[in-house]
Amino acid sequence: MADVNRGSRPLSPFMIGQYYRPQLTSITSILTRITGAALIVETVLVVWWLLALSSGPEYFATADFVVTSWLGDLILLLSTWALWYHTLAGLRHLIWDTGRCLDIERAEQLGKIVIGGSLVLTLITIIFV
């Protein structure tokens, strides 16, 4: 039977943009998934470099050129941030799994800590490594 109250609510999830404002917690959760997928690119790049190292000097020279180019440096820099972000976001989810910090204020505070902490830890990593 047809829903008679359908006129008082959105008809499509695509209309959410008109009614729903993205929150920091949802953005950081989506970013956790994106950084997890992006870390695969970094892993493939490092594995390729290591395989090239064992394959011989000519092949290694090619792989080393790519890894140490500006694009390789950018990928490694962003993957360093992604690794720290993904780690801190995982810790945030562990905190949530214990039932703590689930209210809106603390959840948003944890989101800010994850973003700020990942940036600070990335800078520390760049400076000391």
Buried (B, 14 or more C-beta within 10 A) or exposed (E): EEEEEEEEEEEEEEEEEEEEEEEBBEEBBEBBEEBBEBBEEBEEBBEBBEEBEEEEEEBBEEBBEBBEEEEBEEBBEBBBBBBBBBBBBEBBEEBBEEEEBEEEEEBBEBBEEBBEBBEEBBEEBEEEE
